[in-house]
Amino acid sequence: MKKKLFLLISLLLLLGMMASSVALGSDYIGNSNSGKFHYASYRWVQKMSENHKLYFESRDEAIDAGYVPCKVCRP
C-alpha cells in the first residue's frame, strides 16, 4: 500500500514538473554544465539542477546561444 502511494505521489510530482515547463512556454531546456539542450519533456531534465537550466523558446535560440542538441532526445 505504501509503495503504491509513493508511486502515485511521484507520478503526480513528475507531471507537475512537466506542466510547469510547458507553462513557462519553453520547448527547450539547456544545461549550462554540459552545453547541451534538450526537449523540455526529456526525462532527465527533471533531474537537472535548477541552477543549471536555461530556457529557450526555439531550437535556433538554443543554437545561437552556443548550445548543442542532445544526442539522445534529438531536439
C-alpha atoms as an extended CHARMM CRD file, in Angstrom:
* protein
*
        75  EXT
         1         1  MET       CA              0.0000000000        0.0000000000        0.0000000000  PROA      1               0.0000000000
         2         2  LYS       CA              2.7880000000        2.4390000000        0.9250000000  PROA      2               0.0000000000
         3         3  LYS       CA              4.6640000000        1.6080000000       -2.2700000000  PROA      3               0.0000000000
         4         4  LYS       CA              1.5900000000        2.3340000000       -4.4230000000  PROA      4               0.0000000000
         5         5  LEU       CA              1.0230000000        5.6320000000       -2.6240000000  PROA      5               0.0000000000
         6         6  PHE       CA              4.6810000000        6.5800000000       -3.1160000000  PROA      6               0.0000000000
         7         7  LEU       CA              4.4820000000        5.7540000000       -6.8350000000  PROA      7               0.0000000000
         8         8  LEU       CA              1.2880000000        7.7710000000       -7.2200000000  PROA      8               0.0000000000
         9         9  ILE       CA              2.7950000000       10.8010000000       -5.4740000000  PROA      9               0.0000000000
        10        10  SER       CA              5.9690000000       10.5030000000       -7.5690000000  PROA      10              0.0000000000
        11        11  LEU       CA              3.9380000000       10.3860000000      -10.7670000000  PROA      11              0.0000000000
        12        12  LEU       CA              1.9150000000       13.4440000000       -9.7580000000  PROA      12              0.0000000000
        13        13  LEU       CA              5.0960000000       15.3810000000       -8.9440000000  PROA      13              0.0000000000
        14        14  LEU       CA              6.6240000000       14.4330000000      -12.2920000000  PROA      14              0.0000000000
        15        15  LEU       CA              3.5120000000       15.5260000000      -14.1540000000  PROA      15              0.0000000000
        16        16  GLY       CA              3.5350000000       18.8030000000      -12.2270000000  PROA      16              0.0000000000
        17        17  MET       CA              7.1570000000       19.4730000000      -13.2140000000  PROA      17              0.0000000000
        18        18  MET       CA              6.3840000000       18.7280000000      -16.8480000000  PROA      18              0.0000000000
        19        19  ALA       CA              3.3780000000       21.0490000000      -16.7370000000  PROA      19              0.0000000000
        20        20  SER       CA              5.4960000000       23.8370000000      -15.2450000000  PROA      20              0.0000000000
        21        21  SER       CA              7.9460000000       23.5660000000      -18.1530000000  PROA      21              0.0000000000
        22        22  VAL       CA              5.1080000000       23.8400000000      -20.6240000000  PROA      22              0.0000000000
        23        23  ALA       CA              3.5740000000       26.7280000000      -18.6850000000  PROA      23              0.0000000000
        24        24  LEU       CA              6.8150000000       28.6630000000      -18.9890000000  PROA      24              0.0000000000
        25        25  GLY       CA              6.4660000000       28.4740000000      -22.7590000000  PROA      25              0.0000000000
        26        26  SER       CA              9.8670000000       26.8850000000      -23.1210000000  PROA      26              0.0000000000
        27        27  ASP       CA             10.1090000000       23.9910000000      -25.5200000000  PROA      27              0.0000000000
        28        28  TYR       CA             13.8380000000       23.5030000000      -24.9410000000  PROA      28              0.0000000000
        29        29  ILE       CA             15.9950000000       23.4480000000      -21.8210000000  PROA      29              0.0000000000
        30        30  GLY       CA             19.7370000000       23.9830000000      -21.8940000000  PROA      30              0.0000000000
        31        31  ASN       CA             22.1920000000       22.6710000000      -19.3240000000  PROA      31              0.0000000000
        32        32  SER       CA             24.8780000000       25.2470000000      -18.5150000000  PROA      32              0.0000000000
        33        33  ASN       CA             27.1570000000       22.4490000000      -17.2410000000  PROA      33              0.0000000000
        34        34  SER       CA             27.1070000000       20.3160000000      -20.3730000000  PROA      34              0.0000000000
        35        35  GLY       CA             26.4310000000       22.9700000000      -23.0130000000  PROA      35              0.0000000000
        36        36  LYS       CA             23.6620000000       20.7660000000      -24.4340000000  PROA      36              0.0000000000
        37        37  PHE       CA             19.9570000000       21.4370000000      -24.8420000000  PROA      37              0.0000000000
        38        38  HSD       CA             17.0290000000       19.0550000000      -24.5880000000  PROA      38              0.0000000000
        39        39  TYR       CA             13.3010000000       18.8880000000      -25.1780000000  PROA      39              0.0000000000
        40        40  ALA       CA             11.5340000000       20.2010000000      -22.0600000000  PROA      40              0.0000000000
        41        41  SER       CA              9.7660000000       16.8310000000      -21.8400000000  PROA      41              0.0000000000
        42        42  TYR       CA             13.0150000000       14.8070000000      -21.8410000000  PROA      42              0.0000000000
        43        43  ARG       CA             13.0440000000       12.5970000000      -18.7520000000  PROA      43              0.0000000000
        44        44  TRP       CA             16.4410000000       13.7130000000      -17.4150000000  PROA      44              0.0000000000
        45        45  VAL       CA             15.5690000000       17.4180000000      -17.4740000000  PROA      45              0.0000000000
        46        46  GLN       CA             13.6370000000       16.9340000000      -14.2160000000  PROA      46              0.0000000000
        47        47  LYS       CA             16.8160000000       15.6830000000      -12.5260000000  PROA      47              0.0000000000
        48        48  MET       CA             18.8230000000       18.6790000000      -13.7280000000  PROA      48              0.0000000000
        49        49  SER       CA             19.6160000000       21.3130000000      -11.1030000000  PROA      49              0.0000000000
        50        50  GLU       CA             17.5010000000       24.4640000000      -11.4860000000  PROA      50              0.0000000000
        51        51  ASN       CA             20.7400000000       26.4540000000      -11.2290000000  PROA      51              0.0000000000
        52        52  HSD       CA             21.9450000000       24.8880000000      -14.4730000000  PROA      52              0.0000000000
        53        53  LYS       CA             18.7250000000       25.1750000000      -16.5180000000  PROA      53              0.0000000000
        54        54  LEU       CA             18.3390000000       27.7490000000      -19.2790000000  PROA      54              0.0000000000
        55        55  TYR       CA             15.0050000000       28.0730000000      -21.0340000000  PROA      55              0.0000000000
        56        56  PHE       CA             14.7550000000       28.5160000000      -24.7970000000  PROA      56              0.0000000000
        57        57  GLU       CA             11.6390000000       29.0720000000      -26.8650000000  PROA      57              0.0000000000
        58        58  SER       CA             13.1540000000       27.7150000000      -30.0770000000  PROA      58              0.0000000000
        59        59  ARG       CA             15.8400000000       25.3610000000      -31.2890000000  PROA      59              0.0000000000
        60        60  ASP       CA             17.5260000000       28.2040000000      -33.1660000000  PROA      60              0.0000000000
        61        61  GLU       CA             17.6520000000       30.3030000000      -29.9970000000  PROA      61              0.0000000000
        62        62  ALA       CA             19.4950000000       27.4860000000      -28.1710000000  PROA      62              0.0000000000
        63        63  ILE       CA             21.9490000000       27.0070000000      -31.0420000000  PROA      63              0.0000000000
        64        64  ASP       CA             22.5500000000       30.7580000000      -31.3160000000  PROA      64              0.0000000000
        65        65  ALA       CA             23.4070000000       30.7580000000      -27.5930000000  PROA      65              0.0000000000
        66        66  GLY       CA             26.1180000000       28.1580000000      -28.2910000000  PROA      66              0.0000000000
        67        67  TYR       CA             24.2870000000       25.0460000000      -27.1050000000  PROA      67              0.0000000000
        68        68  VAL       CA             24.3770000000       21.7460000000      -28.9940000000  PROA      68              0.0000000000
        69        69  PRO       CA             21.4500000000       19.3100000000      -29.2800000000  PROA      69              0.0000000000
        70        70  CYS       CA             21.3410000000       16.2500000000      -27.0280000000  PROA      70              0.0000000000
        71        71  LYS       CA             22.2420000000       13.0840000000      -28.9240000000  PROA      71              0.0000000000
        72        72  VAL       CA             19.5790000000       11.0840000000      -27.0480000000  PROA      72              0.0000000000
        73        73  CYS       CA             16.3800000000       13.1590000000      -27.2610000000  PROA      73              0.0000000000
        74        74  ARG       CA             17.4850000000       14.8210000000      -30.5420000000  PROA      74              0.0000000000
        75        75  PRO       CA             15.7120000000       18.1880000000      -30.2540000000  PROA      75              0.0000000000
